[in-house]
Amino acid sequence: MNTKKTGSPRWVLLLGLAAIALAAFSQTPGAKRPASREDLSAYKGFIDKTVSPERVAQFLRYLTAEPHMASSPRNDELARYVQDKWKEFGLEDVGPATYDVLLSFPKSITVELVAPRSLRLKIEEKGFPEDPDTMNPDIGIPYNAYSRSGDITAPLVYANGGNPEDYDLLEKHGIDVKGKIALVRYSFPYSYRGFKALTAEKRGLAGLLIYSDPKEDGEARGAVFPLGPWGPLSHIQRGGIPYDFIYPGDPLTPEWASKPGARRLSAGEAATLPKIISVPISAENARPLLESLDGETAPPAWQGALPITYRLSGSQTKVRMQVEMEDPIRTITNVIGSLKGTDHPEELIVVGNHRDAWVYGGVDPSSGTACMIELGRALGEAKRAGFRPRRTVILASWDAEEFTLTGSTEWGEENGDRLRKNLVAYINVDSAAAGRDFNVQGVPSLIPLIHEASKEVEDPTEKRPVYEVWKAGVVGRDGKKEEGRVDPIGSGSDHSVFLQHLGAPALDMSFVGPYGVYHSVYDNSFWMTHFGDPGMKYTAAMTKIWAHMIIDLACRPVLPLDYESYARELRTYVSDWATKHDPEKRKAGELLARIGKMEKAASEIRPYLFDLEKAGSIGPEDLKQINRLLISLERDFTDPQGIPRRPWYKHLVFGARYTYAVLLLPALTEASEAGDEPAVGAAIENLENAVSAATAKLEQISGLAGKNSGH
């Protein structure tokens, strides 16, 4: 049923086939009254009735039928599949956005123990008859993207997690690592493999072998694949090792898009390309290497779960690594679709997930891709029923995330001017479900929004709101129960360009659980349907939460971006920094005082964000100006020059360490850790100026909002 625009200030109510009153989202520009809560509830209720776990399961099985790395024929086929589905569902302006980028693939990889005995490692994952996908001959060689090519033979050392403190310990024990090959583990907490490569490179190592110890994600944690969710001894975590903590995207086109004719750096000029040889191996591969070491026993904290004694080095152990890589320029394909806004089509809500996988990508990313395809279907059905958003919603299926967050970064750089001006928020679902525990990282201005959405969607198992289950908390590895919260957001997925480069609010969410097959052949349809999300009920719940957030962002008259929550969290971040670096608050005192003023100004406008009756008192021109100011607020917390030594990253509050872990107040924290007092002073001044600019805008919003309400 089509919706006709009228002069009425309220949305048209539609009688559905089920005799449910539905609100048509086609409010005339300039109308004095916004949508009611009932209108928003009707839109969300329609979505909830439309989302189908069975449809999600069908999408997932198709997506995971074959391996689909970036630029592969299968991944290009899936791009066409997503594009065709979104067109079928009624999304608008659906089409590809292509970029020619530097990728990395293996020609051949050999790792062998050459002393004290000869053994060629079989770098492949075991196939299981229960899961024919694990026996596919087209799976390909496990590898680290952007590893250097080379042929080296060198002594082996065991370096635990391959972090700086691990090499410091080896040096304290008199072990010189220069020119050697290090065997390192994927550690807990997670440390990005690219940081391990850079650390090894800086320490002068010749090569790096990275494996998953069963202590972290294997049999020490529980039953292993195919009987349980944890990784078998043969599982291998593939992955890129570029230094995209310096800048993500195509290594040859930093800060500009990789379009035909674009200027390209040489490989030697690219700061993100490693200069070390690196290969991922399995715990099964690592065992004979570790057994060959006869040196000093490693500390207790370095002991893993293999039934051996872990040692630091060996008097005779030597390993040969032969790696031949090719680094071609290949075309990658994002797919973009939209629902155009009726009142303010220039204002944008962007939601995304990456499509490319290291192999099948059951959880990462195909659970998220299936979720987003179903999201497109539900929004399309709602459009046919008459629901339309005020603002434009863009859905994006990114390519080549697994390499350097490439597809999203290139699109963000290409559309930077438009996005800086108009992007309201970016909501990412990298992986929708690998369990039942809701997990969110995001900026504080989106906290009330995710709280609201999670209160409105039912947990499929507990049969009560996701919010209640989330807030009740989960028991961590340390045995402690932690209440669910919105954690600060770092890097490592497609939100990075939108938040840390362009300065827009961003959030990433997923359902998590026991998951020991990350980036391996076992992360596939079998794993998802047996362990990750049987019945795809949690992936469907994620679709609903995603849709509810979109509806609030796209349809509320005043953008629901809460800078009172932002100020409270920012005060905590600064106070935590001061506890460590400025206990008497001589440096941070003025900044904390300004944050207090920001919180007060934000508290005065908060009612207009969430009370639709109050929002209805705002005139159309004032409303437009208020929303333009709200859109610009997150940008105030960026520095156009970027943070020192990493200028691509521009956010003053949310950054990422080289490990991918969140780095709060990045310029300030890195300056403090380096003991650079002039840089500390400059960083504090930048934060003070950002807070003052935001406060001035919040006060301006308060004046505009209160004009017609008697305040």
Helices and strands as residue ranges (DSSP letters): E 12-15, E 21-24, H 37-50, H 53-63, H 73-89, E 92-102, E 105-115, E 119-120, G 132-135, E 144-145, E 150-158, H 164-172, E 181-185, H 193-202, E 207-211, H 214-217, E 239-240, E 277-281, H 283-291, G 300-302, E 313-326, E 329-339, E 344-354, I 362-367, H 368-384, E 391-398, H 401-404, H 406-414, H 416-422, E 423-428, E 437-442, G 444-446, H 447-456, H 466-472, E 474-475, E 481-482, E 486-487, H 496-496, I 497-501, E 506-512, H 525-527, I 528-532, G 534-536, H 537-555, H 563-581, H 589-610, H 612-615, H 620-633, G 634-637, E 654-656, E 662-664, H 666-674, H 677-705
